[in-house]
């Protein structure tokens, strides 16, 4: 029981794991944004052209 209490009071956490997850998520966002940006820009420009009639 004492061992369990000591384990629960240890608040160091898994910092390297969280850092890795954060960096991987940021990397995925950058890659997806880089791939999708031209298509999204094109869709936006077409929508503006239709609204303004230019």
PDB file of N, CA, C and O in Angstrom, chain B, residues numbered from 101:
ATOM      1  N   UNK B 101       0.816  -1.193   0.000  1.00  0.00           N
ATOM      2  CA  UNK B 101       0.000   0.000   0.000  1.00  0.00           C
ATOM      3  C   UNK B 101       0.864   1.263   0.000  1.00  0.00           C
ATOM      4  O   UNK B 101       0.543   2.247  -0.666  1.00  0.00           O
ATOM      5  N   UNK B 102       1.956   1.220   0.751  1.00  0.00           N
ATOM      6  CA  UNK B 102       2.855   2.368   0.797  1.00  0.00           C
ATOM      7  C   UNK B 102       3.470   2.620  -0.579  1.00  0.00           C
ATOM      8  O   UNK B 102       3.648   3.765  -0.995  1.00  0.00           O
ATOM      9  N   UNK B 103       3.785   1.543  -1.266  1.00  0.00           N
ATOM     10  CA  UNK B 103       4.383   1.653  -2.603  1.00  0.00           C
ATOM     11  C   UNK B 103       3.403   2.318  -3.583  1.00  0.00           C
ATOM     12  O   UNK B 103       3.807   3.134  -4.411  1.00  0.00           O
ATOM     13  N   UNK B 104       2.124   1.965  -3.482  1.00  0.00           N
ATOM     14  CA  UNK B 104       1.096   2.560  -4.343  1.00  0.00           C
ATOM     15  C   UNK B 104       0.970   4.054  -4.069  1.00  0.00           C
ATOM     16  O   UNK B 104       0.872   4.852  -5.001  1.00  0.00           O
ATOM     17  N   UNK B 105       0.973   4.429  -2.808  1.00  0.00           N
ATOM     18  CA  UNK B 105       0.869   5.841  -2.435  1.00  0.00           C
ATOM     19  C   UNK B 105       2.072   6.629  -2.956  1.00  0.00           C
ATOM     20  O   UNK B 105       1.924   7.760  -3.417  1.00  0.00           O
ATOM     21  N   UNK B 106       3.256   6.031  -2.882  1.00  0.00           N
ATOM     22  CA  UNK B 106       4.443   6.713  -3.400  1.00  0.00           C
ATOM     23  C   UNK B 106       4.355   6.881  -4.911  1.00  0.00           C
ATOM     24  O   UNK B 106       4.762   7.913  -5.446  1.00  0.00           O
ATOM     25  N   UNK B 107       3.825   5.870  -5.605  1.00  0.00           N
ATOM     26  CA  UNK B 107       3.679   5.945  -7.051  1.00  0.00           C
ATOM     27  C   UNK B 107       2.685   7.014  -7.474  1.00  0.00           C
ATOM     28  O   UNK B 107       2.884   7.696  -8.480  1.00  0.00           O
ATOM     29  N   UNK B 108       1.614   7.156  -6.701  1.00  0.00           N
ATOM     30  CA  UNK B 108       0.603   8.162  -7.029  1.00  0.00           C
ATOM     31  C   UNK B 108       1.078   9.576  -6.737  1.00  0.00           C
ATOM     32  O   UNK B 108       0.633  10.529  -7.378  1.00  0.00           O
ATOM     33  N   UNK B 109       1.988   9.717  -5.764  1.00  0.00           N
ATOM     34  CA  UNK B 109       2.474  11.061  -5.436  1.00  0.00           C
ATOM     35  C   UNK B 109       3.593  11.511  -6.370  1.00  0.00           C
ATOM     36  O   UNK B 109       4.005  12.670  -6.320  1.00  0.00           O
ATOM     37  N   UNK B 110       4.089  10.619  -7.218  1.00  0.00           N
ATOM     38  CA  UNK B 110       5.142  10.971  -8.163  1.00  0.00           C
ATOM     39  C   UNK B 110       4.520  11.745  -9.316  1.00  0.00           C
ATOM     40  O   UNK B 110       3.800  11.167 -10.130  1.00  0.00           O
ATOM     41  N   UNK B 111       4.788  13.045  -9.396  1.00  0.00           N
ATOM     42  CA  UNK B 111       4.127  13.889 -10.395  1.00  0.00           C
ATOM     43  C   UNK B 111       5.029  14.256 -11.560  1.00  0.00           C
ATOM     44  O   UNK B 111       4.775  15.240 -12.255  1.00  0.00           O
ATOM     45  N   UNK B 112       6.079  13.478 -11.781  1.00  0.00           N
ATOM     46  CA  UNK B 112       6.983  13.790 -12.892  1.00  0.00           C
ATOM     47  C   UNK B 112       6.307  13.585 -14.233  1.00  0.00           C
ATOM     48  O   UNK B 112       6.504  14.384 -15.149  1.00  0.00           O
ATOM     49  N   UNK B 113       5.525  12.546 -14.367  1.00  0.00           N
ATOM     50  CA  UNK B 113       4.830  12.290 -15.624  1.00  0.00           C
ATOM     51  C   UNK B 113       5.755  11.767 -16.707  1.00  0.00           C
ATOM     52  O   UNK B 113       6.943  11.538 -16.484  1.00  0.00           O
ATOM     53  N   UNK B 114       5.187  11.588 -17.868  1.00  0.00           N
ATOM     54  CA  UNK B 114       5.926  11.051 -19.003  1.00  0.00           C
ATOM     55  C   UNK B 114       6.208  12.191 -19.976  1.00  0.00           C
ATOM     56  O   UNK B 114       5.617  12.257 -21.054  1.00  0.00           O
ATOM     57  N   UNK B 115       7.108  13.080 -19.593  1.00  0.00           N
ATOM     58  CA  UNK B 115       7.386  14.273 -20.389  1.00  0.00           C
ATOM     59  C   UNK B 115       7.905  13.926 -21.786  1.00  0.00           C
ATOM     60  O   UNK B 115       7.410  14.503 -22.755  1.00  0.00           O
ATOM     61  N   UNK B 116       8.863  13.028 -21.946  1.00  0.00           N
ATOM     62  CA  UNK B 116       9.337  12.740 -23.299  1.00  0.00           C
ATOM     63  C   UNK B 116       8.226  12.209 -24.213  1.00  0.00           C
ATOM     64  O   UNK B 116       8.204  12.514 -25.406  1.00  0.00           O
ATOM     65  N   UNK B 117       7.317  11.424 -23.660  1.00  0.00           N
ATOM     66  CA  UNK B 117       6.198  10.922 -24.454  1.00  0.00           C
ATOM     67  C   UNK B 117       5.308  12.050 -24.939  1.00  0.00           C
ATOM     68  O   UNK B 117       4.912  12.072 -26.105  1.00  0.00           O
ATOM     69  N   UNK B 118       4.990  12.989 -24.057  1.00  0.00           N
ATOM     70  CA  UNK B 118       4.130  14.111 -24.440  1.00  0.00           C
ATOM     71  C   UNK B 118       4.832  15.026 -25.438  1.00  0.00           C
ATOM     72  O   UNK B 118       4.202  15.565 -26.348  1.00  0.00           O
ATOM     73  N   UNK B 119       6.114  15.195 -25.266  1.00  0.00           N
ATOM     74  CA  UNK B 119       6.866  16.022 -26.215  1.00  0.00           C
ATOM     75  C   UNK B 119       6.833  15.378 -27.595  1.00  0.00           C
ATOM     76  O   UNK B 119       6.622  16.060 -28.598  1.00  0.00           O
ATOM     77  N   UNK B 120       7.041  14.072 -27.644  1.00  0.00           N
ATOM     78  CA  UNK B 120       7.021  13.358 -28.915  1.00  0.00           C
ATOM     79  C   UNK B 120       5.647  13.452 -29.580  1.00  0.00           C
ATOM     80  O   UNK B 120       5.555  13.707 -30.781  1.00  0.00           O
ATOM     81  N   UNK B 121       4.594  13.249 -28.811  1.00  0.00           N
ATOM     82  CA  UNK B 121       3.242  13.340 -29.364  1.00  0.00           C
ATOM     83  C   UNK B 121       2.970  14.742 -29.899  1.00  0.00           C
ATOM     84  O   UNK B 121       2.395  14.898 -30.976  1.00  0.00           O
ATOM     85  N   UNK B 122       3.382  15.758 -29.149  1.00  0.00           N
ATOM     86  CA  UNK B 122       3.168  17.146 -29.582  1.00  0.00           C
ATOM     87  C   UNK B 122       3.925  17.449 -30.864  1.00  0.00           C
ATOM     88  O   UNK B 122       3.377  18.059 -31.782  1.00  0.00           O
ATOM     89  N   UNK B 123       5.178  17.026 -30.931  1.00  0.00           N
ATOM     90  CA  UNK B 123       5.973  17.288 -32.134  1.00  0.00           C
ATOM     91  C   UNK B 123       5.420  16.533 -33.342  1.00  0.00           C
ATOM     92  O   UNK B 123       5.391  17.074 -34.447  1.00  0.00           O
ATOM     93  N   UNK B 124       4.986  15.299 -33.144  1.00  0.00           N
ATOM     94  CA  UNK B 124       4.433  14.529 -34.257  1.00  0.00           C
ATOM     95  C   UNK B 124       3.125  15.148 -34.739  1.00  0.00           C
ATOM     96  O   UNK B 124       2.875  15.209 -35.943  1.00  0.00           O
ATOM     97  N   UNK B 125       2.296  15.604 -33.818  1.00  0.00           N
ATOM     98  CA  UNK B 125       1.043  16.249 -34.202  1.00  0.00           C
ATOM     99  C   UNK B 125       1.311  17.536 -34.973  1.00  0.00           C
ATOM    100  O   UNK B 125       0.669  17.799 -35.990  1.00  0.00           O
ATOM    101  N   UNK B 126       2.248  18.331 -34.494  1.00  0.00           N
ATOM    102  CA  UNK B 126       2.596  19.567 -35.197  1.00  0.00           C
ATOM    103  C   UNK B 126       3.137  19.259 -36.586  1.00  0.00           C
ATOM    104  O   UNK B 126       2.820  19.960 -37.546  1.00  0.00           O
ATOM    105  N   UNK B 127       3.948  18.220 -36.697  1.00  0.00           N
ATOM    106  CA  UNK B 127       4.477  17.827 -38.003  1.00  0.00           C
ATOM    107  C   UNK B 127       3.379  17.404 -38.962  1.00  0.00           C
ATOM    108  O   UNK B 127       3.402  17.768 -40.137  1.00  0.00           O
ATOM    109  N   UNK B 128       2.412  16.632 -38.462  1.00  0.00           N
ATOM    110  CA  UNK B 128       1.297  16.213 -39.310  1.00  0.00           C
ATOM    111  C   UNK B 128       0.470  17.410 -39.773  1.00  0.00           C
ATOM    112  O   UNK B 128       0.042  17.464 -40.926  1.00  0.00           O
ATOM    113  N   UNK B 129       0.247  18.358 -38.884  1.00  0.00           N
ATOM    114  CA  UNK B 129      -0.521  19.558 -39.259  1.00  0.00           C
ATOM    115  C   UNK B 129       0.205  20.323 -40.355  1.00  0.00           C
ATOM    116  O   UNK B 129      -0.424  20.782 -41.308  1.00  0.00           O
ATOM    117  N   UNK B 130       1.504  20.465 -40.233  1.00  0.00           N
ATOM    118  CA  UNK B 130       2.276  21.201 -41.239  1.00  0.00           C
ATOM    119  C   UNK B 130       2.217  20.484 -42.589  1.00  0.00           C
ATOM    120  O   UNK B 130       2.034  21.126 -43.624  1.00  0.00           O
ATOM    121  N   UNK B 131       2.370  19.166 -42.583  1.00  0.00           N
ATOM    122  CA  UNK B 131       2.339  18.404 -43.841  1.00  0.00           C
ATOM    123  C   UNK B 131       0.962  18.476 -44.481  1.00  0.00           C
ATOM    124  O   UNK B 131       0.853  18.714 -45.684  1.00  0.00           O
ATOM    125  N   UNK B 132      -0.082  18.276 -43.701  1.00  0.00           N
ATOM    126  CA  UNK B 132      -1.443  18.323 -44.254  1.00  0.00           C
ATOM    127  C   UNK B 132      -1.754  19.724 -44.777  1.00  0.00           C
ATOM    128  O   UNK B 132      -2.346  19.876 -45.846  1.00  0.00           O
ATOM    129  N   UNK B 133      -1.350  20.749 -44.016  1.00  0.00           N
ATOM    130  CA  UNK B 133      -1.598  22.131 -44.457  1.00  0.00           C
ATOM    131  C   UNK B 133      -0.859  22.422 -45.761  1.00  0.00           C
ATOM    132  O   UNK B 133      -1.403  23.077 -46.650  1.00  0.00           O
ATOM    133  N   UNK B 134       0.370  21.942 -45.880  1.00  0.00           N
ATOM    134  CA  UNK B 134       1.155  22.187 -47.093  1.00  0.00           C
ATOM    135  C   UNK B 134       0.505  21.510 -48.303  1.00  0.00           C
ATOM    136  O   UNK B 134       0.523  22.056 -49.406  1.00  0.00           O
ATOM    137  N   UNK B 135      -0.064  20.332 -48.096  1.00  0.00           N
ATOM    138  CA  UNK B 135      -0.711  19.632 -49.203  1.00  0.00           C
ATOM    139  C   UNK B 135      -2.072  20.233 -49.551  1.00  0.00           C
ATOM    140  O   UNK B 135      -2.450  20.267 -50.722  1.00  0.00           O
ATOM    141  N   UNK B 136      -2.798  20.700 -48.562  1.00  0.00           N
ATOM    142  CA  UNK B 136      -4.163  21.175 -48.785  1.00  0.00           C
ATOM    143  C   UNK B 136      -4.237  22.662 -49.128  1.00  0.00           C
ATOM    144  O   UNK B 136      -5.247  23.102 -49.679  1.00  0.00           O
ATOM    145  N   UNK B 137      -3.222  23.436 -48.829  1.00  0.00           N
ATOM    146  CA  UNK B 137      -3.279  24.887 -49.020  1.00  0.00           C
ATOM    147  C   UNK B 137      -3.591  25.297 -50.456  1.00  0.00           C
ATOM    148  O   UNK B 137      -4.444  26.163 -50.652  1.00  0.00           O
ATOM    149  N   UNK B 138      -2.946  24.720 -51.469  1.00  0.00           N
ATOM    150  CA  UNK B 138      -3.279  25.141 -52.835  1.00  0.00           C
ATOM    151  C   UNK B 138      -4.735  24.848 -53.214  1.00  0.00           C
ATOM    152  O   UNK B 138      -5.386  25.669 -53.860  1.00  0.00           O
ATOM    153  N   UNK B 139      -5.236  23.698 -52.819  1.00  0.00           N
ATOM    154  CA  UNK B 139      -6.622  23.347 -53.134  1.00  0.00           C
ATOM    155  C   UNK B 139      -7.595  24.264 -52.398  1.00  0.00           C
ATOM    156  O   UNK B 139      -8.579  24.723 -52.978  1.00  0.00           O
ATOM    157  N   UNK B 140      -7.326  24.526 -51.140  1.00  0.00           N
ATOM    158  CA  UNK B 140      -8.206  25.411 -50.375  1.00  0.00           C
ATOM    159  C   UNK B 140      -8.161  26.831 -50.921  1.00  0.00           C
ATOM    160  O   UNK B 140      -9.187  27.511 -50.955  1.00  0.00           O
ATOM    161  N   UNK B 141      -7.012  27.279 -51.338  1.00  0.00           N
ATOM    162  CA  UNK B 141      -6.886  28.607 -51.924  1.00  0.00           C
ATOM    163  C   UNK B 141      -7.687  28.705 -53.211  1.00  0.00           C
ATOM    164  O   UNK B 141      -8.356  29.708 -53.458  1.00  0.00           O
ATOM    165  N   UNK B 142      -7.621  27.674 -54.023  1.00  0.00           N
ATOM    166  CA  UNK B 142      -8.373  27.650 -55.277  1.00  0.00           C
ATOM    167  C   UNK B 142      -9.879  27.677 -55.023  1.00  0.00           C
ATOM    168  O   UNK B 142     -10.615  28.408 -55.686  1.00  0.00           O
ATOM    169  N   UNK B 143     -10.324  26.883 -54.070  1.00  0.00           N
ATOM    170  CA  UNK B 143     -11.754  26.849 -53.735  1.00  0.00           C
ATOM    171  C   UNK B 143     -12.200  28.212 -53.228  1.00  0.00           C
ATOM    172  O   UNK B 143     -13.275  28.686 -53.596  1.00  0.00           O
ATOM    173  N   UNK B 144     -11.398  28.840 -52.398  1.00  0.00           N
ATOM    174  CA  UNK B 144     -11.741  30.161 -51.864  1.00  0.00           C
ATOM    175  C   UNK B 144     -11.817  31.200 -52.976  1.00  0.00           C
ATOM    176  O   UNK B 144     -12.750  32.003 -53.016  1.00  0.00           O
ATOM    177  N   UNK B 145     -10.847  31.187 -53.873  1.00  0.00           N
ATOM    178  CA  UNK B 145     -10.844  32.159 -54.970  1.00  0.00           C
ATOM    179  C   UNK B 145     -12.048  31.961 -55.888  1.00  0.00           C
ATOM    180  O   UNK B 145     -12.643  32.938 -56.343  1.00  0.00           O
ATOM    181  N   UNK B 146     -12.414  30.711 -56.166  1.00  0.00           N
ATOM    182  CA  UNK B 146     -13.588  30.443 -57.003  1.00  0.00           C
ATOM    183  C   UNK B 146     -14.861  30.936 -56.321  1.00  0.00           C
ATOM    184  O   UNK B 146     -15.740  31.500 -56.973  1.00  0.00           O
ATOM    185  N   UNK B 147     -14.959  30.726 -55.021  1.00  0.00           N
ATOM    186  CA  UNK B 147     -16.141  31.177 -54.292  1.00  0.00           C
ATOM    187  C   UNK B 147     -16.254  32.698 -54.313  1.00  0.00           C
ATOM    188  O   UNK B 147     -17.346  33.237 -54.490  1.00  0.00           O
ATOM    189  N   UNK B 148     -15.132  33.389 -54.133  1.00  0.00           N
ATOM    190  CA  UNK B 148     -15.151  34.851 -54.163  1.00  0.00           C
ATOM    191  C   UNK B 148     -15.521  35.355 -55.557  1.00  0.00           C
ATOM    192  O   UNK B 148     -16.265  36.327 -55.689  1.00  0.00           O
ATOM    193  N   UNK B 149     -15.014  34.708 -56.577  1.00  0.00           N
ATOM    194  CA  UNK B 149     -15.340  35.112 -57.947  1.00  0.00           C
ATOM    195  C   UNK B 149     -16.832  34.942 -58.223  1.00  0.00           C
ATOM    196  O   UNK B 149     -17.438  35.790 -58.879  1.00  0.00           O
ATOM    197  N   UNK B 150     -17.422  33.873 -57.739  1.00  0.00           N
ATOM    198  CA  UNK B 150     -18.845  33.655 -57.953  1.00  0.00           C
ATOM    199  C   UNK B 150     -19.687  34.688 -57.220  1.00  0.00           C
ATOM    200  O   UNK B 150     -20.711  35.142 -57.731  1.00  0.00           O
ATOM    201  N   UNK B 151     -19.252  35.056 -56.025  1.00  0.00           N
ATOM    202  CA  UNK B 151     -20.024  36.027 -55.232  1.00  0.00           C
ATOM    203  C   UNK B 151     -19.913  37.427 -55.828  1.00  0.00           C
ATOM    204  O   UNK B 151     -20.908  38.144 -55.930  1.00  0.00           O
ATOM    205  N   UNK B 152     -18.704  37.813 -56.220  1.00  0.00           N
ATOM    206  CA  UNK B 152     -18.505  39.163 -56.731  1.00  0.00           C
ATOM    207  C   UNK B 152     -18.824  39.280 -58.210  1.00  0.00           C
ATOM    208  O   UNK B 152     -19.058  40.386 -58.697  1.00  0.00           O
ATOM    209  N   UNK B 153     -18.839  38.179 -58.931  1.00  0.00           N
ATOM    210  CA  UNK B 153     -19.139  38.202 -60.362  1.00  0.00           C
ATOM    211  C   UNK B 153     -18.017  38.750 -61.205  1.00  0.00           C
ATOM    212  O   UNK B 153     -18.254  39.199 -62.326  1.00  0.00           O
ATOM    213  N   UNK B 154     -16.813  38.726 -60.702  1.00  0.00           N
ATOM    214  CA  UNK B 154     -15.679  39.258 -61.469  1.00  0.00           C
ATOM    215  C   UNK B 154     -15.131  38.235 -62.403  1.00  0.00           C
ATOM    216  O   UNK B 154     -14.174  38.510 -63.127  1.00  0.00           O
TER     217      UNK B 154
END
